[in-house]
Every structure is written in structure tokens, then in C-alpha cells.
Amino acid sequence: MMPNVILMISVALVLPVYLEAIHGMYPFGHPELFYKKSNCKPIPTTLLLCHDIEYSEMRLPNLLGHETMKEVLQQASSWIPLVQKQCHPDTKKFLCSLFAPVCLDDLDEPIQPCRSLCERVEQSCAPVMSAFGYPWPDMLDCSRFPEDNDLCIPPASVDSFVPTTKEVPQVCDACKDKEENDNEIIENLCKNDFALKIKVKEISYINGDTKIIPETKSKTIYKLNGVTERDLKKTVLWLKDGLQCTCDEINDINAPYLVMGQKLDGNLILTSVKRWQRGHREFKRISRSIRKLQC
């Protein structure tokens, strides 16, 4: 397995770690591997990446070498933010052809994505990934896929692209850009249990929520109320229902963020996420408000 490097664009899109999701891909052009080992499995409703696709059964092992459904579910969630970025209408089709390849009882060979499908998605989505510091993975080199023929999955026709009618995921409440005066900033600080300046180390997705682990050394504490040092020793922050909304605020793993939230049932739940921009007028006001904070 390749090193665990976690990003969730998106994607979003801090986009999730894409490289981890493609470890162990079977060599293309060796269908005997599938003839011996593959079997059809129903696509579970928990496989959110491939929810509501045109077929209901998938092959295991898949084209990425995942041999259990648990592994598929864990790895596929990291790619949801890229789909949410809507960099290409066929992104979901392409990824699902790898994570959840269609399974037909009377066909021994796996049905791979056509090279043209890969090329179109790469052309549109590689710049998005690159913006977050992740090159298009070598394991998804489009030359590995077959030329267009009747036994591969082609791109959709131009006529079927209707992005204007696609449902755009809503922005997470914690990530909405809000204009606040000094009094509102202090009020927001006071109603939350914690305020931290962090850099993001890892982002992952669990049961539909976004799990954020900050870099320990870059963490600055501005406010704690009911949050103990033990809570912060191994800080885990949660963005509730993060897979159902987008958070473009968290789109650079190297950037600092001001995050605020509340402690609920022992978990640190984010209510506000702002990218920290040194010298920016808003953050000068926030810094000033933090220094004179009296709740």
C-alpha cells in the first residue's frame, strides 16, 4: 500500500488524498486475474461515490486491486470532493469504472474505461488536483486504458452534458463567507467553546462527516471553554455532514486556518472555518477582538 497521504478535495475540496486510493492496481491487459478471482457484488448504498449510477452490481477485486468492500468504501470516500468540484461531467463515471467496475455474469473480462474517457477527465480535473499540490497519478496514466471499442466505457456524448441542471452541493454552514463587524466577531467567539489557529494535517470522511486532524506544532489556542488539554492532545475536529456539502475554505493543506466550534458529546464540532490571511483587514480585526475578548 502506498503511504497514507490524506488531503478531501472536494475537492471539494480540500481534496482528499488521491494517491492512497489507487494502490495495488491490477495490471491492465491481464484479464485472467479477474477470471480466477472476480465475483459480482451489489453496490452498497454506503458507497457514496458511486451512488445512483446506471448499474447495480460491481466486480471484486476491482480495477484498483481492492479485494474487500470495506477497503473500497474507505478509499472511495477520498475522491468524493473531486466529483463535487464538477471539473468534468464524467468524473464520477470514470472513478466508478475503477472503484466499482460493472459486473456481468456472462462476461469474464472486466470492462475498463476507454482511453478517451480517461483523457477527458484528466484534461479537466488534473489542473484542479495540481492546484492542491497533487499531480495526476501515474497509475491513472490514460495510456494504460484501451482505445475506444465496444468493450470499454466511453465518455458521454456532448449532447448529454447538462451541467446547468446538475444539483450543486450546498456550502457547509461553517464554511460560508460572513461579513462581521467587531461586535459580531466577539459574539461569535464567545458563543463557541474553542477557537484555534491550525494547519491541516489530514482530512478523511467517516459516516458522512469530515474528520480533520491539525498539525500539532502549528496549532495556536485562542480560546478554550470546557475543552481540556486532553481534548487537544490529539486534536480531532469534525465538520458534520461534510460529504453532503462543500467547503472551499479548506482548499490548501499548507495554509493556516482559524477554526471555531463547540464540544458536543465529547467531540469538537466546527461551526466556523476561515482561511487565515496575514495582513488581511478582517483578520486584523479578528486578532484585535481576540486580544480584548471578554465574554
C-alpha positions as CSV (number, residue, x, y, z in Angstrom):
1,M,0.0,0.0,0.0
2,M,1.3,3.4,-0.8
3,P,2.0,5.9,2.1
4,N,-1.1,7.3,3.7
5,V,-1.2,10.9,2.5
6,I,-4.6,12.4,3.1
7,L,-5.7,15.7,1.7
8,M,-10.7,16.0,0.9
9,I,-10.9,17.7,-2.2
10,S,-13.7,18.3,-2.5
11,V,-12.5,18.5,-3.5
12,A,-14.2,19.6,-2.6
13,L,-12.5,20.4,-1.8
14,V,-9.7,20.3,0.5
15,L,-9.5,17.4,-1.9
16,P,-8.9,14.0,-0.2
17,V,-5.7,12.0,-0.7
18,Y,-6.0,10.6,-4.2
19,L,-2.8,8.7,-4.4
20,E,-3.7,6.4,-1.5
21,A,-6.9,5.3,-3.3
22,I,-5.1,3.8,-6.3
23,H,-2.6,1.5,-4.7
24,G,-2.3,-2.1,-5.9
25,M,-4.0,-1.6,-9.3
26,Y,-4.1,-4.8,-11.3
27,P,-2.0,-4.8,-14.4
28,F,-4.3,-3.8,-17.3
29,G,-4.4,-6.3,-20.1
30,H,-4.4,-9.3,-17.7
31,P,-8.0,-10.4,-17.6
32,E,-7.1,-13.8,-16.2
33,L,-6.7,-12.2,-12.8
34,F,-10.3,-11.4,-12.9
35,Y,-11.4,-14.7,-14.4
36,K,-9.9,-16.5,-11.5
37,K,-11.0,-14.2,-8.6
38,S,-13.7,-11.8,-9.5
39,N,-17.3,-12.1,-8.4
40,C,-20.3,-9.8,-8.6
41,K,-21.4,-7.9,-5.6
42,P,-24.3,-5.5,-5.1
43,I,-23.1,-1.9,-5.0
44,P,-23.9,-0.8,-1.4
45,T,-25.8,2.4,-0.6
46,T,-22.9,3.4,1.6
47,L,-20.6,3.7,-1.5
48,L,-21.5,7.3,-1.9
49,L,-19.0,8.0,-4.6
50,C,-21.0,5.6,-6.9
51,H,-24.5,6.4,-5.6
52,D,-27.1,6.3,-8.3
53,I,-25.0,5.1,-11.2
54,E,-26.5,3.1,-14.1
55,Y,-25.8,-0.4,-12.9
56,S,-26.3,-2.2,-9.6
57,E,-23.5,-4.8,-9.4
58,M,-19.7,-4.4,-9.2
59,R,-16.7,-6.6,-9.5
60,L,-14.4,-7.6,-6.6
61,P,-11.5,-7.3,-6.8
62,N,-12.0,-4.0,-8.6
63,L,-9.6,-2.4,-11.1
64,L,-7.7,-0.7,-8.3
65,G,-6.9,-4.0,-6.6
66,H,-9.3,-3.6,-3.6
67,E,-10.4,-7.1,-2.6
68,T,-12.9,-6.2,0.1
69,M,-15.9,-3.9,0.2
70,K,-14.6,-2.3,3.4
71,E,-11.4,-1.3,1.5
72,V,-13.5,0.1,-1.4
73,L,-15.6,2.2,0.9
74,Q,-12.6,3.6,2.8
75,Q,-10.7,4.5,-0.3
76,A,-13.6,5.7,-2.5
77,S,-14.7,8.4,0.0
78,S,-11.4,10.3,-0.5
79,W,-12.5,11.0,-4.1
80,I,-15.9,12.5,-3.4
81,P,-14.6,16.1,-3.2
82,L,-13.1,15.9,-6.7
83,V,-16.6,14.9,-8.0
84,Q,-18.1,17.7,-6.1
85,K,-15.7,20.1,-7.8
86,Q,-17.5,19.3,-11.1
87,C,-14.3,19.6,-13.0
88,H,-15.8,17.3,-15.7
89,P,-19.3,15.7,-16.1
90,D,-17.7,12.2,-16.5
91,T,-15.5,12.3,-13.3
92,K,-17.9,10.1,-11.4
93,K,-18.3,7.7,-14.3
94,F,-14.6,7.3,-14.7
95,L,-13.8,6.8,-11.0
96,C,-16.7,4.4,-10.5
97,S,-15.5,2.3,-13.5
98,L,-12.4,1.7,-11.4
99,F,-13.7,1.6,-7.9
100,A,-16.9,-0.3,-8.8
101,P,-16.5,-1.8,-12.3
102,V,-19.7,-3.1,-13.8
103,C,-20.1,-6.9,-13.3
104,L,-21.9,-9.0,-15.9
105,D,-22.3,-12.7,-15.2
106,D,-21.8,-13.7,-18.8
107,L,-18.6,-11.6,-19.3
108,D,-15.3,-12.9,-17.9
109,E,-13.2,-9.9,-18.8
110,P,-13.5,-6.7,-16.8
111,I,-14.9,-3.7,-18.6
112,Q,-12.4,-0.9,-18.4
113,P,-12.9,2.8,-19.0
114,C,-12.0,3.9,-22.6
115,R,-8.8,5.9,-23.0
116,S,-10.8,8.8,-24.3
117,L,-12.9,8.8,-21.1
118,C,-9.7,9.0,-19.0
119,E,-8.2,11.7,-21.2
120,R,-11.2,14.0,-21.0
121,V,-11.4,13.7,-17.2
122,E,-7.7,14.1,-16.8
123,Q,-7.7,17.2,-19.0
124,S,-10.3,18.9,-16.9
125,C,-9.5,17.6,-13.4
126,A,-5.7,17.3,-13.4
127,P,-5.4,21.2,-13.1
128,V,-7.8,21.0,-10.1
129,M,-5.7,18.4,-8.4
130,S,-2.5,20.2,-9.3
131,A,-3.8,23.4,-7.6
132,F,-3.9,21.4,-4.4
133,G,-0.4,20.0,-4.8
134,Y,-1.3,16.6,-6.3
135,P,-0.3,15.6,-9.8
136,W,-2.4,13.3,-11.8
137,P,-1.3,9.8,-10.5
138,D,0.9,7.7,-12.7
139,M,-1.4,4.7,-12.0
140,L,-4.1,6.6,-13.9
141,D,-1.9,7.2,-16.9
142,C,-4.5,7.1,-19.7
143,S,-2.2,5.1,-22.0
144,R,-3.0,2.1,-19.7
145,F,-6.6,2.1,-20.8
146,P,-7.8,0.6,-24.1
147,E,-8.5,2.6,-27.2
148,D,-12.2,3.1,-27.7
149,N,-14.1,0.0,-28.7
150,D,-17.3,-1.8,-27.9
151,L,-15.8,-3.4,-24.7
152,C,-14.8,-0.3,-22.8
153,I,-16.8,2.6,-21.2
154,P,-16.8,5.6,-23.4
155,P,-17.2,9.3,-22.4
156,A,-20.7,10.7,-22.6
157,S,-21.7,12.4,-25.8
158,V,-21.5,16.2,-25.8
159,D,-25.3,16.3,-26.2
160,S,-25.8,14.5,-22.9
161,F,-23.8,17.0,-20.9
162,V,-26.2,19.1,-18.9
163,P,-24.2,20.6,-16.1
164,T,-26.6,23.6,-15.8
165,T,-29.3,21.2,-14.5
166,K,-27.0,19.3,-12.1
167,E,-27.6,19.8,-8.4
168,V,-24.7,21.8,-7.0
169,P,-23.8,20.8,-3.4
170,Q,-24.5,23.5,-0.9
171,V,-21.7,25.2,1.0
172,C,-21.3,23.9,4.6
173,D,-22.7,26.3,7.1
174,A,-19.3,26.5,8.9
175,C,-17.6,27.5,5.6
176,K,-19.9,30.3,4.4
177,D,-18.3,33.6,4.0
178,K,-19.9,36.0,6.5
179,E,-19.2,39.7,6.8
180,E,-19.0,40.5,10.5
181,N,-18.3,43.7,12.5
182,D,-16.2,43.7,15.6
183,N,-19.2,43.1,17.9
184,E,-20.3,40.1,15.8
185,I,-16.8,38.7,15.8
186,I,-16.7,38.9,19.6
187,E,-20.2,37.4,19.9
188,N,-19.2,34.5,17.6
189,L,-16.0,33.9,19.7
190,C,-18.0,34.0,22.9
191,K,-20.7,31.5,21.9
192,N,-18.1,28.9,20.8
193,D,-16.2,26.6,23.2
194,F,-12.9,26.8,21.3
195,A,-11.0,29.0,18.8
196,L,-7.8,27.6,17.2
197,K,-5.4,28.7,14.5
198,I,-4.3,25.5,12.8
199,K,-2.8,23.9,9.7
200,V,-4.4,20.8,8.3
201,K,-2.5,17.5,8.6
202,E,-5.2,15.0,7.4
203,I,-8.7,15.0,6.1
204,S,-10.9,11.9,5.9
205,Y,-14.5,11.0,5.8
206,I,-16.4,8.9,8.3
207,N,-20.1,8.1,8.2
208,G,-20.7,11.2,6.1
209,D,-18.8,13.6,8.4
210,T,-15.4,15.3,7.6
211,K,-12.7,14.4,10.1
212,I,-9.9,17.0,10.3
213,I,-6.6,16.4,12.1
214,P,-4.5,19.5,12.6
215,E,-0.7,19.7,12.6
216,T,0.3,19.6,16.2
217,K,3.2,22.0,16.0
218,S,1.3,24.7,14.1
219,K,-1.7,24.9,16.5
220,T,-2.4,28.2,18.3
221,I,-5.0,28.3,21.1
222,Y,-7.1,31.5,21.3
223,K,-9.9,30.3,23.5
224,L,-10.9,27.2,25.4
225,N,-14.1,26.8,27.4
226,G,-14.9,23.3,28.6
227,V,-12.3,21.9,26.3
228,T,-9.4,20.3,28.1
229,E,-5.7,19.9,27.3
230,R,-6.5,16.2,27.0
231,D,-9.0,17.0,24.3
232,L,-6.4,18.9,22.4
233,K,-3.5,16.4,22.9
234,K,-4.7,14.5,19.9
235,T,-7.0,17.1,18.4
236,V,-9.7,15.7,16.1
237,L,-12.1,18.3,14.6
238,W,-15.4,17.3,12.9
239,L,-17.4,19.0,10.2
240,K,-20.8,17.5,10.4
241,D,-22.3,16.1,7.2
242,G,-19.2,17.2,5.3
243,L,-19.9,14.8,2.4
244,Q,-23.2,16.5,1.7
245,C,-21.8,20.0,1.3
246,T,-18.6,21.7,0.1
247,C,-16.0,23.7,2.0
248,D,-13.8,25.6,-0.4
249,E,-12.4,27.4,2.6
250,I,-10.3,24.3,3.3
251,N,-8.6,24.0,0.0
252,D,-4.9,24.3,0.8
253,I,-3.2,21.9,3.1
254,N,-0.3,24.3,3.6
255,A,-2.5,27.3,4.6
256,P,-3.4,28.3,8.2
257,Y,-7.0,28.4,9.3
258,L,-9.0,30.0,12.2
259,V,-11.5,27.4,13.3
260,M,-14.1,27.8,16.0
261,G,-16.6,25.3,17.3
262,Q,-18.3,23.6,20.2
263,K,-17.7,20.5,22.3
264,L,-20.7,18.2,21.8
265,D,-20.9,14.7,23.2
266,G,-17.1,14.7,23.7
267,N,-16.4,15.7,20.0
268,L,-15.1,19.1,18.8
269,I,-17.6,20.2,16.2
270,L,-16.7,23.1,13.8
271,T,-19.1,26.0,13.4
272,S,-16.7,28.4,11.6
273,V,-13.8,27.9,9.3
274,K,-11.8,30.8,7.9
275,R,-8.6,30.8,6.0
276,W,-6.1,32.9,7.9
277,Q,-4.7,35.7,5.7
278,R,-1.9,37.6,7.4
279,G,-2.3,41.3,7.0
280,H,-5.9,41.0,5.7
281,R,-8.1,43.6,7.3
282,E,-10.7,41.1,8.5
283,F,-8.0,39.1,10.4
284,K,-6.5,42.2,11.9
285,R,-9.9,42.8,13.3
286,I,-10.3,39.2,14.5
287,S,-6.8,39.4,16.1
288,R,-7.8,42.6,17.9
289,S,-11.1,41.1,19.0
290,I,-9.3,38.0,20.4
291,R,-6.9,40.1,22.4
292,K,-9.7,42.1,24.1
293,L,-12.1,39.2,24.4
294,Q,-14.3,39.4,27.4
295,C,-17.3,37.1,27.4
